Amino acid sequence: MDWGILQGQDAAVESLRRDISSGRVGGAYIFFGPEGVGKATAAGLFARALECEGEAPPCGACPACEKVGRGVHPDVITVRPEKDKSTGQDRKTIGVGPIREQVLQRAHQRPQEGRRLVFIVDNAHTVTLPAFNSLLKTLEEPSPDTVLIIVTPNLHALPPTVVSRCRRLRFRSLNRAEQREILSAVLGEGEADMDRLISLSLGRLGQAFDADSRALAEQRESALEFLEGVSEPPGKADEAALLTMAAAVAGRGGSARRDVLGFLEMILGLLRDILALEVAPDVLEPWNADVDKALRAIGSRWGVSGLIQALDRVRFAARDVGEINTNPSLTLESLVISLRGTVGAGG
């Protein structure tokens, strides 16, 4: 894998290549931009390039590139959250402990076998403020052999004291044609398959690479059915059926939280498309263009003001399930009642 995989990110790639070729690599970088546009991939490629032993980094063929690619290079560390002792699952946030143990204790040491120590903090919007504060001294007095790469979809979620001490690289949104080209190069699928995968993954390349298209299609079908039911005019909705559907999505197994989060993310993507079709149908292309007729029907019943309220309420539900650890089934049931109150709100 080389820089060519980062289609549509020419400005960011050129900046990184220039830093490497000039020898003026910064001590800390922030890669920011929408979900699924290549930020984490770029962080991995940059780490390979920094450790590469070949002539055109990242060459992809030298032992260092191979080790970074397999995640076993001793000088490239991806910071991970602690395990919750009660559940055995990763915590939802990255606190002081992981930052201290995985970054601070090594940040001023010499690399074990490579050229530099590279620390990658993905999903940096989940890093707590105390954890970020613990990094400040390292950011202010970086070791010449250390590079910190912070990856986030939201630059404004990071403390200004951290942002001001890092080089910032913006990764832009990719259009459908660019995504199709990338997926075709990596997966080798036909054009029709690529378009369907892009739609089902809501334009998030990271999800598209790992997607089970059949499972995503079933999830979208359920989300559409849910939105069609929720958006029925007052007096016509079958709320009992909607509550039954919510309970079925939540299930009773250990994957309930993950399943509900995926369902809510799909609903958010569909609602964004519905709002785009309502507000600027000739300007904004929906990701789910293959079901635009159904989306328009839902939008006509909901109204723009109601759609905006609905988006906020689904976001809050996703936050509650993903970050606050509320009961997934009860959260979905509450969402049904909450969304019913937004239908037709303000026209």
VENSUL-V946626 format. One record per run of one state. SS is the DSSP state (2 for helix, 1 for strand, 0 for the rest). FROM is the first residue (numbers start at 1). LEN is the number of residues. Records with the same first field share a line. If there is no record, write none. Layout:
SS->FROM-LEN + FROM-LEN
This chain:
0->1-2 + 6-4 + 23-5 + 34-5 + 52-11 + 71-5 + 79-4 + 84-6 + 91-3 + 95-1 + 105-12 + 122-2 + 128-1 + 141-5 + 153-2 + 158-2 + 164-3 + 172-4 + 188-3 + 201-4 + 211-2 + 231-8 + 251-5 + 280-9 + 303-1 + 325-3 + 341-7
2->3-3 + 10-13 + 39-13 + 63-8 + 96-9 + 124-3 + 129-12 + 155-3 + 160-4 + 176-12 + 191-10 + 205-6 + 213-18 + 239-12 + 256-24 + 289-14 + 304-21 + 328-13
1->28-6 + 76-3 + 83-1 + 90-1 + 94-1 + 117-5 + 127-1 + 146-7 + 167-5
